[in-house]
Amino acid sequence: MHNNTLSKTIKLLVATALGLSLAACASSPNAGWQTAASDCATAEHTIAAVQGEQMQSPMVGQLVSVSGVVTASWQAEDELGGFFLQDDSAGIYVNSVTPVAIGDRIAVEGVVAEKQQLTQLTDVLKITTCGTGELPAAKELRLPVAKLADFEALEGQLVHLPQELVVNGTYLLGRHGSFDVAPERLYTPTQIATPGTAAQQLAASYQLKRLVIDDNKAPQPAQVDYPAPALSAENTLRTGDTVQPMRGILSEYNGRYRLQPTSAVTFQKSNPRPEAPARVDDDRVIRIATFNVLNYFNGNGPSQQFPTDRGAKTRADFLRQEAKIIAALIAIDADIIGLMELENDGYQNHSAVVRLVNRMRTTTNHDWRFIQAADDTFGGASITNGLIYRGDRVTAVGEPLTVTTGPFSNRSRYPLIQRFQPSYSAESFAVAVNHFKSKGSCPRDDADPNANQGDGQACWNAARTESARLLVEFMSTESTLAQTPAQVLLGDFNAYAQEDPLQLFAQAGYHNRIEHFEPQGYSYVYDAQAGSLDHILVSDALHGRVLQQQHWLVNADEPTALGYDNFAQQPNWYAPSPYRSSDHDPVIIDLQF
């Protein structure tokens, strides 16, 4: 799973950059400043001169006077705290709550600043209203642009987006009311391109296609306006939905260009919520699934105290989380489910996996069981892998196995390997549940082979690749597994489809049949790009016996706001449904035995 901690502070900084303004003051200019003329007819500078021709204003820190027409104003307490001004040549943001109205022709005297790369006027000393003016015609902005400078040339100006655009990311929708768009769906480069030059070129091309659509509000809004009338558990905005042409002001935050809309934002639900894939109508089919359950921690110790290391902060939050996870697991309708990010607290009555299986039993009336992989905890991390199954559909054969050497000793979680036999057949098969080292928390030493190599595979690729090699070796040499040619490797490998670990598996004879059944499938959306970190791979013996394989797009396309942990901000965002039960989508496979 990616580390997203940094992005949690983005909108607060955006608000600082775009607003949180200082009221116009009557005090004298700071020492060294000379008062600039501030009458509309005598303003000393054009806005174009203030903006300059480069990525940063050449006049930062200088007191200037400009004039123009107010094109947009968001000055209320719950808005940006400023307005946009445009003359015949360019536009600029003015960080002031001195009241103005759209269409006012005004002169402004203030200091030029660059805040998170947005050129603006701050420390506003004087605003003079000179009458009204005609709003400038909106300039067309069509994506992709030819070069980043094309965005910069329009910063602060009224623009028109003439094309239908695709929603690609909603990570900040709940916190900051913003979402990402592009002309088409964007995929993580190493999902579809070879790591290295091809992936780098694809990533660079995305910068010319992407745009953030903001809501012109302060952080943590009580209501998110997108989609109208407001975001809720039943009125979602999914990545893959489309947005109709719109108008607004082009602004910038930290190298990301964004639209501050001045017209209604209208959506088309082009990617509706899918139902769970129906099982193949054949009694001799075993359904297997993989599901990262996003830190399912049921409380510390026998008394189950909260907060826990990684999971829900309160018992109420845990119960909301559990309701969503159970709803998803039931809908998946599998016979065997590999689980990642379970609390690693053993197998006693108070443990997470025991509670989960008990809840599945009582909710479904099926004979759900779990594989006990150790006497106590399984591995040294706070999270572990789990394997649950229906005892009426399959029987566990032999003892569970694992690999503890190499990266499995301190990076990747212990794989949980178990052989099974269908209730209707004598044939046995092996299932290996995996959770490889994530891409975050990079080594401090750039010379470390696990450091980011700049090829698109992020950090710890060497550890993940070695984990794959050791797993393949074990599956082929361990005595019982060597006699079990029908093998399924599944889990959160933290590697996209074209990355080294997946290529190693392919070379070793493990097949990702998703390429046949769902060629553009994905299980995760990160940085407004879709890709699959979660995979189910089958050995040669099972290649021709896969009747169905697909992702259930129930989580990655949904806003994070609809998860279990935002109830305090907005109760209407929560429902005990499978949608946004985790940050990863389940992957499902139907195999004929």
Backbone torsions as a table, in degrees:
resi	resn	phi	psi	omega
1	MET	NA	138.7	-179.5
2	HIS	-72.4	153.6	172.4
3	ASN	-86.7	120.3	-177.4
4	ASN	-112.6	15.6	-172.8
5	THR	-58.9	-42.6	-175.6
6	LEU	-59.5	-37.6	-175.5
7	SER	-68.7	-14.4	-178.2
8	LYS	-66.5	-21.8	-177.4
9	THR	-98.8	1.3	-170.3
10	ILE	-59.6	-52.5	-171.3
11	LYS	-67.8	-29.7	176.8
12	LEU	-62.1	-40.1	177.3
13	LEU	-70.4	-35.0	177.3
14	VAL	-60.6	-44.8	179.9
15	ALA	-61.4	-36.3	177.3
16	THR	-65.7	-40.4	-177.7
17	ALA	-70.0	-37.7	-174.4
18	LEU	-97.6	-15.2	-171.9
19	GLY	-154.3	-126.7	-176.8
20	LEU	40.5	46.3	-163.9
21	SER	-79.7	159.6	169.7
22	LEU	-84.6	132.0	177.2
23	ALA	-64.1	152.2	177.2
24	ALA	-58.8	134.6	-175.3
25	CYS	-118.3	159.4	-177.4
26	ALA	-102.1	3.6	-177.9
27	SER	-72.0	165.4	-178.7
28	SER	-71.1	154.9	177.4
29	PRO	-61.8	155.3	177.5
30	ASN	-61.7	159.0	-179.4
31	ALA	-57.2	136.8	179.3
32	GLY	94.0	-15.5	177.2
33	TRP	-86.2	144.8	172.2
34	GLN	-112.5	132.4	-178.1
35	THR	-59.7	130.4	179.8
36	ALA	-97.2	150.7	177.4
37	ALA	-63.8	140.5	-174.6
38	SER	-130.8	20.5	173.1
39	ASP	-84.7	146.5	-176.2
40	CYS	-57.1	-34.7	-177.2
41	ALA	-83.3	-19.7	-173.5
42	THR	-117.5	12.3	177.8
43	ALA	-54.3	134.8	-169.9
44	GLU	-81.9	-16.9	-172.9
45	HIS	-131.8	145.4	168.6
46	THR	-84.4	155.9	177.6
47	ILE	-65.2	-32.7	177.8
48	ALA	-61.3	-38.9	178.5
49	ALA	-65.5	-37.5	178.3
50	VAL	-68.2	-42.6	-180.0
51	GLN	-66.8	-37.9	-177.7
52	GLY	74.0	-179.3	-177.3
53	GLU	-104.6	-2.0	179.9
54	GLN	-104.6	-172.8	-178.1
55	MET	-74.3	-14.6	179.7
56	GLN	-131.7	146.7	-180.0
57	SER	-63.4	139.9	175.2
58	PRO	-78.9	-1.3	-172.9
59	MET	-117.5	22.5	-179.8
60	VAL	-57.0	131.7	179.3
61	GLY	89.4	-8.3	-178.5
62	GLN	-92.7	147.0	173.3
63	LEU	-83.6	125.7	-176.8
64	VAL	-132.1	164.6	171.0
65	SER	-128.8	131.3	179.5
66	VAL	-134.5	163.3	176.0
67	SER	-138.1	158.3	179.8
68	GLY	172.4	-167.4	-179.1
69	VAL	-107.0	136.6	176.7
70	VAL	-71.5	118.5	-177.5
71	THR	-98.5	-21.9	179.2
72	ALA	-161.5	145.2	-178.9
73	SER	-139.9	124.8	175.9
74	TRP	-133.1	78.7	-170.7
75	GLN	-108.3	-3.1	-178.8
76	ALA	-68.0	164.4	-175.8
77	GLU	-60.0	-33.8	-178.8
78	ASP	-96.4	14.8	179.1
79	GLU	-113.9	-160.8	-172.7
80	LEU	-72.8	-27.1	-179.8
81	GLY	87.7	33.3	179.4
82	GLY	-173.4	-168.4	-178.7
83	PHE	-148.2	168.1	178.3
84	PHE	-111.0	141.5	-177.1
85	LEU	-125.8	138.2	-178.3
86	GLN	-139.1	136.8	172.7
87	ASP	-111.8	-162.1	-176.3
88	ASP	-68.4	-16.3	-171.4
89	SER	-111.2	-31.0	-172.6
90	ALA	-165.5	-179.4	178.4
91	GLY	-133.4	163.7	-178.4
92	ILE	-156.2	152.9	175.9
93	TYR	-89.8	138.0	178.2
94	VAL	-116.5	119.1	-175.5
95	ASN	-87.5	81.7	-176.2
96	SER	-156.8	144.3	175.7
97	VAL	-105.1	8.7	171.8
98	THR	-58.6	124.2	-170.1
99	PRO	-59.4	130.5	171.6
100	VAL	-137.8	166.1	179.1
101	ALA	-127.8	149.7	176.8
102	ILE	-58.9	131.9	-177.6
103	GLY	96.6	-13.5	175.4
104	ASP	-64.1	137.0	170.0
105	ARG	-97.7	119.5	-172.7
106	ILE	-135.7	163.6	169.4
107	ALA	-116.1	140.5	-177.8
108	VAL	-128.1	136.5	174.9
109	GLU	-117.7	118.3	-177.6
110	GLY	-163.1	-179.6	-175.4
111	VAL	-100.6	134.9	180.0
112	VAL	-76.1	132.3	178.6
113	ALA	-140.1	155.3	170.5
114	GLU	-117.1	111.2	177.9
115	LYS	-116.8	114.5	-174.5
116	GLN	50.8	39.6	173.8
117	GLN	74.9	8.7	173.2
118	LEU	-95.2	118.9	175.8
119	THR	-72.7	132.6	-176.7
120	GLN	-156.6	167.6	172.5
121	LEU	-103.7	127.2	177.8
122	THR	-124.7	-179.3	-179.5
123	ASP	45.8	49.7	-175.0
124	VAL	-66.8	124.7	-177.9
125	LEU	-93.8	-30.0	-173.5
126	LYS	-157.9	136.9	171.5
127	ILE	-127.6	123.7	-179.5
128	THR	-115.8	125.0	176.7
129	THR	-91.6	126.4	-174.9
130	CYS	-111.8	4.4	-178.6
131	GLY	132.3	-153.6	178.3
132	THR	-119.8	156.4	-180.0
133	GLY	-139.0	166.0	179.1
134	GLU	-81.9	133.5	178.1
135	LEU	-64.3	138.4	178.6
136	PRO	-66.8	153.3	176.2
137	ALA	-66.5	139.9	178.7
138	ALA	-69.7	136.3	178.3
139	LYS	-88.4	142.0	-177.7
140	GLU	-72.6	133.4	174.5
141	LEU	-125.5	106.8	-178.7
142	ARG	-111.0	133.6	179.6
143	LEU	-97.8	142.2	-1.3
144	PRO	-79.1	156.4	172.4
145	VAL	-82.8	163.1	-178.4
146	ALA	-74.4	-32.9	-179.2
147	LYS	-155.3	157.6	-177.6
148	LEU	-60.0	-29.7	179.3
149	ALA	-61.7	-22.4	177.4
150	ASP	-67.6	-35.3	172.4
151	PHE	-64.7	-49.4	-174.7
152	GLU	-59.8	-35.4	-178.6
153	ALA	-65.4	-21.3	-178.4
154	LEU	-104.0	3.8	-177.2
155	GLU	-57.7	129.5	178.4
156	GLY	85.1	-1.6	-175.2
157	GLN	-103.8	159.1	175.5
158	LEU	-75.2	125.5	-177.4
159	VAL	-130.2	163.1	177.2
160	HIS	-125.1	125.2	174.0
161	LEU	-95.1	107.7	-170.1
162	PRO	-85.3	-7.7	-171.1
163	GLN	-111.8	157.1	171.0
164	GLU	-72.0	134.0	-177.4
165	LEU	-120.5	158.4	-177.0
166	VAL	-103.9	131.8	174.6
167	VAL	-70.6	124.6	-178.3
168	ASN	-112.7	-21.9	-179.1
169	GLY	-152.6	139.1	179.1
170	THR	-130.6	21.4	-173.9
171	TYR	-57.9	-36.4	-176.8
172	LEU	-99.0	11.0	-175.1
173	LEU	-62.0	-47.2	-177.8
174	GLY	-71.6	-39.4	-177.7
175	ARG	-77.0	-38.2	-168.6
176	HIS	-134.1	5.1	174.7
177	GLY	67.9	21.3	-177.2
178	SER	-119.2	157.4	176.9
179	PHE	-148.7	162.9	-175.2
180	ASP	-105.2	140.8	177.5
181	VAL	-129.9	161.4	174.9
182	ALA	-158.2	168.6	-179.7
183	PRO	-66.5	-23.5	179.0
184	GLU	-147.4	175.7	178.1
185	ARG	-68.6	131.9	179.1
186	LEU	-100.2	136.8	178.8
187	TYR	-113.2	144.3	174.3
188	THR	-50.6	128.0	-172.3
189	PRO	-50.1	-43.8	-177.5
190	THR	-79.4	2.2	168.8
191	GLN	-75.5	-33.1	-173.5
192	ILE	-125.4	-7.8	-178.0
193	ALA	-129.4	152.4	178.7
194	THR	-65.6	134.5	177.0
195	PRO	-55.2	144.7	-177.6
196	GLY	111.7	-138.7	-173.4
197	THR	-58.4	-45.9	-177.7
198	ALA	-61.6	-44.2	179.6
199	ALA	-67.8	-38.4	179.1
200	GLN	-63.9	-42.6	179.6
201	GLN	-65.1	-39.4	178.8
202	LEU	-65.4	-43.1	178.5
203	ALA	-61.1	-40.5	179.4
204	ALA	-64.9	-36.6	-179.4
205	SER	-66.6	-28.7	-179.6
206	TYR	-64.5	-30.8	-178.0
207	GLN	-64.4	-21.9	179.0
208	LEU	-88.7	-8.3	-175.3
209	LYS	-108.4	-22.1	-168.2
210	ARG	-90.7	146.7	176.5
211	LEU	-150.5	142.0	175.7
212	VAL	-96.3	134.8	173.2
213	ILE	-104.2	119.6	-176.0
214	ASP	-97.6	174.0	177.7
215	ASP	-112.1	3.2	177.6
216	ASN	64.4	22.5	-178.0
217	LYS	-117.0	167.7	174.2
218	ALA	-73.1	168.0	-178.3
219	PRO	-65.4	162.1	175.8
220	GLN	52.6	55.0	-179.3
221	PRO	-66.7	144.5	176.7
222	ALA	-67.4	-28.8	177.2
223	GLN	-133.2	133.3	173.8
224	VAL	-97.6	124.9	-172.4
225	ASP	-75.9	-17.9	-176.5
226	TYR	-102.9	130.1	-9.4
227	PRO	-81.7	156.6	-178.4
228	ALA	-60.9	147.0	0.0
229	PRO	-78.2	-21.3	176.8
230	ALA	-171.5	150.2	175.2
231	LEU	-62.2	136.5	175.0
232	SER	-153.4	174.8	179.6
233	ALA	-59.5	-30.1	-179.0
234	GLU	-100.2	-14.1	-179.8
235	ASN	-118.2	78.0	-172.1
236	THR	-93.0	164.2	170.0
237	LEU	-120.2	108.3	-176.0
238	ARG	-98.6	144.1	169.6
239	THR	-61.5	139.4	-171.4
240	GLY	101.4	-20.2	170.5
241	ASP	-68.1	163.7	-178.4
242	THR	-119.0	155.6	-179.7
243	VAL	-123.9	138.0	-175.2
244	GLN	-79.9	164.8	179.5
245	PRO	-51.1	146.3	-175.7
246	MET	-151.4	169.5	-179.8
247	ARG	-122.3	158.3	176.2
248	GLY	172.2	-170.8	178.1
249	ILE	-102.7	134.0	176.9
250	LEU	-85.4	123.0	177.0
251	SER	-126.1	-174.7	-176.1
252	GLU	-146.1	144.6	170.5
253	TYR	-139.7	114.7	171.7
254	ASN	52.6	44.8	177.6
255	GLY	84.9	-2.6	177.1
256	ARG	-107.6	122.2	179.4
257	TYR	-84.4	144.9	-174.9
258	ARG	-142.5	154.7	176.2
259	LEU	-103.2	128.3	170.2
260	GLN	-97.9	99.9	-169.6
261	PRO	-65.1	140.6	172.7
262	THR	-113.9	0.7	175.7
263	SER	-129.3	167.6	-179.4
264	ALA	-61.7	143.4	177.0
265	VAL	-102.0	116.1	-173.2
266	THR	-112.9	132.1	-175.6
267	PHE	-112.2	154.2	169.4
268	GLN	-118.5	127.0	-178.9
269	LYS	-77.7	76.4	-176.2
270	SER	-79.9	-14.5	-179.5
271	ASN	-128.6	70.9	-176.0
272	PRO	-64.5	159.0	178.7
273	ARG	-61.5	129.2	-179.8
274	PRO	-89.5	148.5	169.0
275	GLU	-75.8	162.3	177.8
276	ALA	-63.1	143.8	179.1
277	PRO	-58.9	131.0	178.5
278	ALA	-69.5	144.7	177.8
279	ARG	-68.7	147.4	172.2
280	VAL	-62.4	134.4	-175.7
281	ASP	-78.5	78.0	-179.1
282	ASP	-157.0	122.5	-177.6
283	ASP	-66.5	-19.6	-177.4
284	ARG	-98.2	37.7	179.2
285	VAL	-120.9	133.2	174.4
286	ILE	-107.1	125.7	176.9
287	ARG	-97.0	129.2	178.4
288	ILE	-122.4	143.1	-179.2
289	ALA	-138.4	156.8	171.3
290	THR	-122.7	139.1	-175.5
291	PHE	-152.2	119.0	171.5
292	ASN	-83.5	116.9	-171.2
293	VAL	-97.3	22.0	167.9
294	LEU	52.1	61.3	173.7
295	ASN	58.1	65.3	174.9
296	TYR	-79.7	96.5	-179.5
297	PHE	-118.2	119.1	-174.1
298	ASN	-96.1	19.5	178.5
299	GLY	107.8	151.7	-175.4
300	ASN	-83.6	128.4	172.3
301	GLY	73.1	-179.7	-179.7
302	PRO	-58.6	-29.2	179.8
303	SER	-85.3	-6.0	174.1
304	GLN	53.1	64.1	-178.2
305	GLN	-87.2	150.6	175.8
306	PHE	-123.0	154.3	3.2
307	PRO	-77.4	165.3	178.0
308	THR	-108.6	176.9	-176.4
309	ASP	-59.9	-43.4	-170.7
310	ARG	-132.6	-15.7	-171.7
311	GLY	-95.7	-145.7	-177.9
312	ALA	-60.2	146.5	-178.7
313	LYS	-82.4	-26.8	-178.9
314	THR	-133.4	162.5	177.0
315	ARG	-64.1	-37.0	179.0
316	ALA	-61.8	-42.4	177.1
317	ASP	-63.6	-41.4	179.3
318	PHE	-60.2	-43.2	-179.6
319	LEU	-63.9	-35.8	175.9
320	ARG	-67.6	-42.9	177.7
321	GLN	-60.8	-47.3	-177.4
322	GLU	-61.7	-39.8	179.9
323	ALA	-60.3	-39.8	179.9
324	LYS	-70.1	-43.0	-179.1
325	ILE	-64.7	-44.3	178.6
326	ILE	-61.5	-42.0	178.6
327	ALA	-60.0	-40.6	179.5
328	ALA	-68.7	-45.6	-178.5
329	LEU	-62.2	-39.6	178.7
330	ILE	-65.4	-44.0	-178.2
331	ALA	-66.1	-31.6	178.5
332	ILE	-60.1	-34.4	173.7
333	ASP	57.2	46.7	-178.8
334	ALA	-97.1	163.9	174.5
335	ASP	-93.6	-29.2	179.0
336	ILE	-137.3	132.8	179.5
337	ILE	-131.9	122.4	171.2
338	GLY	-87.7	132.1	-175.0
339	LEU	-118.7	139.0	172.7
340	MET	-116.6	154.7	177.3
341	GLU	66.1	39.7	167.0
342	LEU	-83.0	147.2	172.8
343	GLU	-60.1	131.9	-178.1
344	ASN	-90.4	74.9	-176.2
345	ASP	-125.5	32.2	173.1
346	GLY	81.7	-156.7	-171.5
347	TYR	-133.9	22.2	176.4
348	GLN	-81.5	176.7	-174.6
349	ASN	-60.0	-26.9	-177.7
350	HIS	-86.9	-3.5	-172.4
351	SER	-75.9	162.1	-176.4
352	ALA	-65.1	-45.9	-175.6
353	VAL	-68.1	-35.0	177.5
354	VAL	-65.8	-43.4	179.0
355	ARG	-62.3	-44.3	-177.9
356	LEU	-61.2	-45.5	-179.8
357	VAL	-65.5	-40.1	177.3
358	ASN	-61.7	-40.3	178.1
359	ARG	-65.3	-39.1	178.0
360	MET	-65.1	-39.7	179.1
361	ARG	-62.5	-49.8	-175.2
362	THR	-70.4	-29.1	-177.6
363	THR	-80.8	-34.9	-173.8
364	THR	-106.8	-17.2	-173.2
365	ASN	62.9	21.3	174.2
366	HIS	-99.7	161.6	-175.9
367	ASP	-85.7	69.3	179.8
368	TRP	-76.3	137.0	179.9
369	ARG	-135.5	169.1	176.6
370	PHE	-128.8	155.6	174.0
371	ILE	-88.8	122.8	176.1
372	GLN	-88.0	108.7	-172.2
373	ALA	-88.4	-12.4	-177.7
374	ALA	-158.3	167.3	176.7
375	ASP	-69.5	-34.5	-179.0
376	ASP	-126.9	-123.2	179.0
377	THR	-75.2	158.3	-177.9
378	PHE	-113.3	96.4	-174.7
379	GLY	92.0	171.3	-174.8
380	GLY	-99.2	-0.7	-179.0
381	ALA	-86.6	167.1	179.1
382	SER	-75.6	-18.1	175.4
383	ILE	-114.8	158.5	-179.2
384	THR	-148.4	171.5	175.5
385	ASN	-91.0	150.1	177.5
386	GLY	-134.4	161.3	179.8
387	LEU	-142.0	114.6	178.9
388	ILE	-118.0	153.0	-175.0
389	TYR	-156.2	161.5	176.6
390	ARG	-90.3	116.1	-178.8
391	GLY	-66.9	-19.0	177.6
392	ASP	-83.3	-9.9	-177.9
393	ARG	-110.1	-35.1	-179.8
394	VAL	-140.4	159.1	176.8
395	THR	-120.2	133.7	175.2
396	ALA	-72.7	133.7	-176.9
397	VAL	-115.8	124.4	177.6
398	GLY	74.1	-170.9	-177.8
399	GLU	-92.2	152.0	174.8
400	PRO	-67.8	150.6	-177.8
401	LEU	-124.4	162.5	177.1
402	THR	-157.5	173.8	175.3
403	VAL	-124.5	130.3	-175.2
404	THR	-122.0	3.8	-176.5
405	THR	-95.0	172.4	176.8
406	GLY	57.9	-140.8	-178.5
407	PRO	-61.6	-20.4	178.7
408	PHE	-67.2	-18.3	-178.6
409	SER	-75.3	-25.6	-176.5
410	ASN	-151.6	0.9	-178.5
411	ARG	-123.3	-73.3	176.6
412	SER	-74.4	149.6	177.4
413	ARG	-74.4	154.1	178.5
414	TYR	-56.7	129.7	171.9
415	PRO	-71.4	144.2	178.4
416	LEU	-110.4	112.7	-172.5
417	ILE	-116.5	127.2	-177.7
418	GLN	-143.2	138.9	173.2
419	ARG	-91.6	145.6	179.8
420	PHE	-131.9	163.3	174.5
421	GLN	-137.2	127.9	177.7
422	PRO	-61.0	151.7	-179.1
423	SER	-65.3	-19.9	-175.3
424	TYR	-107.4	6.3	-173.1
425	SER	-145.2	155.3	176.3
426	ALA	-92.2	-4.8	-178.8
427	GLU	-74.7	136.1	177.5
428	SER	-108.3	155.8	177.6
429	PHE	-144.9	158.5	-177.3
430	ALA	-112.7	140.8	176.2
431	VAL	-122.3	128.4	178.2
432	ALA	-117.6	119.7	-178.6
433	VAL	-97.5	128.6	-172.3
434	ASN	-130.4	152.3	170.2
435	HIS	-148.5	96.9	-176.6
436	PHE	-79.1	164.5	-179.1
437	LYS	-55.0	138.6	-178.7
438	SER	-73.3	175.7	-178.2
439	LYS	-88.4	-7.4	-175.0
440	GLY	-96.4	-173.0	-179.8
441	SER	52.0	60.1	-171.9
442	CYS	-67.7	154.2	174.6
443	PRO	-59.9	147.4	-179.2
444	ARG	-74.5	-28.3	-177.3
445	ASP	-89.9	117.3	-179.6
446	ASP	-64.3	-19.6	179.4
447	ALA	-81.6	-9.9	177.8
448	ASP	-62.6	132.7	179.5
449	PRO	-61.0	-17.5	177.6
450	ASN	-91.1	0.4	175.7
451	ALA	-69.0	163.9	178.9
452	ASN	-64.8	120.2	-178.4
453	GLN	-89.4	-1.5	178.6
454	GLY	75.4	13.5	-177.8
455	ASP	-100.2	5.0	179.0
456	GLY	99.3	-7.1	-177.3
457	GLN	-94.6	-0.2	176.8
458	ALA	61.2	-159.4	-173.6
459	CYS	-85.8	158.5	174.9
460	TRP	68.1	20.9	177.5
461	ASN	-64.1	-37.6	179.3
462	ALA	-62.0	-40.5	178.8
463	ALA	-66.1	-41.0	179.4
464	ARG	-66.6	-40.4	-179.6
465	THR	-66.4	-40.5	177.0
466	GLU	-67.0	-36.0	175.2
467	SER	-59.6	-43.5	178.9
468	ALA	-62.6	-42.8	-179.0
469	ARG	-63.1	-45.2	-179.8
470	LEU	-65.0	-37.8	179.0
471	LEU	-64.8	-46.6	179.0
472	VAL	-59.5	-43.8	179.8
473	GLU	-60.7	-43.9	-178.9
474	PHE	-66.8	-41.4	-178.3
475	MET	-65.1	-23.3	-177.5
476	SER	-99.5	-15.4	-174.7
477	THR	-115.2	-25.1	178.0
478	GLU	-61.6	136.9	-165.9
479	SER	-57.7	-46.5	-178.3
480	THR	-74.3	-36.0	-179.4
481	LEU	-70.9	-34.1	178.5
482	ALA	-62.6	-22.8	178.1
483	GLN	-98.3	10.2	179.6
484	THR	-122.5	85.3	-175.5
485	PRO	-68.8	-23.2	179.2
486	ALA	-82.7	105.0	-174.3
487	GLN	-130.8	142.1	177.9
488	VAL	-125.6	120.8	173.8
489	LEU	-104.8	125.8	-178.0
490	LEU	-141.6	165.7	173.9
491	GLY	136.6	-170.6	175.9
492	ASP	-94.4	97.8	-177.5
493	PHE	-85.8	-4.7	-178.9
494	ASN	51.7	33.4	178.7
495	ALA	-140.3	134.6	178.8
496	TYR	-81.0	170.7	-165.0
497	ALA	-59.2	-34.3	-176.6
498	GLN	-96.7	5.5	-176.3
499	GLU	-82.3	165.6	-171.0
500	ASP	-54.9	-45.2	-178.6
501	PRO	-59.9	-41.7	-179.5
502	LEU	-69.5	-34.4	177.3
503	GLN	-68.2	-35.7	177.1
504	LEU	-64.4	-43.5	177.5
505	PHE	-59.5	-43.5	-179.1
506	ALA	-62.1	-42.7	179.7
507	GLN	-65.7	-25.8	179.6
508	ALA	-86.4	0.0	176.0
509	GLY	96.9	17.8	175.4
510	TYR	-102.7	130.2	-169.2
511	HIS	-109.6	135.9	174.7
512	ASN	-98.8	93.1	-174.2
513	ARG	-73.8	-4.2	174.1
514	ILE	-59.1	-28.2	-179.8
515	GLU	-63.4	-25.2	177.7
516	HIS	-89.5	-43.7	-173.3
517	PHE	-86.9	-28.5	-176.5
518	GLU	-150.5	74.4	-170.6
519	PRO	-57.5	-31.3	-180.0
520	GLN	-105.2	28.4	-178.1
521	GLY	-68.3	154.7	179.1
522	TYR	-154.6	158.9	-179.3
523	SER	-126.4	-1.7	-171.0
524	TYR	-153.5	144.5	173.6
525	VAL	-123.0	121.1	179.7
526	TYR	-133.9	131.8	-179.0
527	ASP	53.3	42.5	176.5
528	ALA	62.0	27.1	178.4
529	GLN	-131.4	135.7	-176.1
530	ALA	-95.7	143.9	176.1
531	GLY	-169.0	170.1	-179.1
532	SER	-111.8	116.3	170.3
533	LEU	-92.6	-16.3	-174.0
534	ASP	-108.0	132.0	-173.4
535	HIS	-141.3	154.4	166.0
536	ILE	-124.2	121.1	-177.5
537	LEU	-117.4	140.8	-179.1
538	VAL	-121.8	149.9	178.4
539	SER	-75.1	172.0	180.0
540	ASP	-54.4	-36.7	-176.3
541	ALA	-64.5	-21.9	-178.2
542	LEU	-108.4	-3.8	-173.8
543	HIS	-53.7	-46.1	-177.2
544	GLY	-86.6	4.6	-176.5
545	ARG	-111.9	10.6	176.0
546	VAL	-84.4	115.1	-179.3
547	LEU	-92.4	-21.7	-179.1
548	GLN	-164.7	140.6	171.6
549	GLN	-151.3	130.4	178.2
550	GLN	-165.1	161.8	170.9
551	HIS	-83.7	144.8	169.7
552	TRP	-99.4	106.7	-171.1
553	LEU	-79.9	70.5	-172.5
554	VAL	-107.6	-13.1	-173.6
555	ASN	-126.3	-54.0	-171.4
556	ALA	-59.6	-32.9	-178.7
557	ASP	-83.3	-8.3	-176.2
558	GLU	-92.5	149.1	176.5
559	PRO	-62.6	142.1	175.8
560	THR	-60.0	-25.0	-179.6
561	ALA	-58.2	-25.7	-175.9
562	LEU	-87.5	6.9	175.5
563	GLY	-72.6	-178.7	-174.2
564	TYR	-73.3	-20.2	-166.0
565	ASP	-100.1	16.6	178.1
566	ASN	-116.5	16.5	-176.5
567	PHE	-60.2	-38.1	-177.6
568	ALA	-65.5	-35.1	-179.9
569	GLN	-72.0	-42.9	-177.7
570	GLN	-157.2	101.4	-178.8
571	PRO	-58.0	-28.0	-177.9
572	ASN	-69.3	-11.1	178.2
573	TRP	-79.7	-15.6	-174.0
574	TYR	-100.4	140.0	168.2
575	ALA	-147.1	145.6	-179.7
576	PRO	-78.5	52.0	-176.4
577	SER	-111.5	169.6	178.8
578	PRO	-67.9	-18.9	-170.7
579	TYR	-73.0	123.1	-172.8
580	ARG	60.9	43.9	173.2
581	SER	-77.8	-16.4	178.5
582	SER	-155.4	-177.7	173.6
583	ASP	-96.4	-13.0	177.2
584	HIS	-107.5	148.3	173.6
585	ASP	-87.5	145.8	171.8
586	PRO	-68.6	152.2	170.2
587	VAL	-116.9	136.5	-172.3
588	ILE	-126.1	139.1	176.8
589	ILE	-136.5	137.7	175.2
590	ASP	-109.1	119.8	-176.4
591	LEU	-117.4	138.4	-179.8
592	GLN	-95.9	125.3	177.5
593	PHE	-120.7	NA	NA
